[in-house]
Amino acid sequence: MNIWLLTVTFLAVNLDFFVLLLFLLKKFSVRQVVVGYLSGVVLLLVASFLAGKVLAQFLPEWLLGYWGSCRSTWPFTTRMMTTRPN
């Protein structure tokens, strides 16, 4: 595994969350913000790992792949289906 690729991916995925925490520096200490950031990242990592393990136990791999590709376009298709004409 390429550690630089993993690092850049991690930063890209979590950058918006980190920017939001920067605004909390006005209200909280740096230590509290860093602990909150790391707690949130670890919580999301563990939750996604457990969800993946549970899904992998009950569903075949090809179905998970198909579901993942459909899920990536889901917000756009849902918006189109729920928009009512004027």
Order of alpha helices (4+ residues) and beta strands (2+ residues): alpha-alpha-alpha-alpha
